[in-house]
């Protein structure tokens, strides 16, 4: 069962990517391509800094990687089944 558990770096990346998407939705795309690139870089840096702090706070919680892994597996299965059942309903 250890193969179904997130490793430390992946948990940190999951936190960072989630924050990056949440923070990124607060900004509109810039018309200037260079400004848009700078915005994305700054969002990534801020997300990484916040993610490091969150990870440092939660890494010592017993079984946090296991809980996170199982919740994400459950969510994936839920959305997969929901998507599959919706496509079957539409095809009928």
DAKALIN-V311765 format. One record per pair of residues at least 6 apart in sequence whose C-alpha atoms are under 8 Angstrom apart, sorted by the first residue. I is the first residue (numbers start at 1). GAP is how many residues later the second one is. Records with the same first field share a line. If there is no record, write none. Layout:
# DAKALIN-V311765
I: GAP  GAP
This chain:
# DAKALIN-V311765
4: 65  66
5: 60  61  64  65
6: 59  60  62  63
7: 58
8: 57
11: 44  54
12: 39  40  43
13: 38
15: 36  39  40
16: 28  31  32  34  35
17: 30
19: 28  32
20: 23  24  27
23: 20  24
24: 16  19
29: 7
30: 6
58: 6
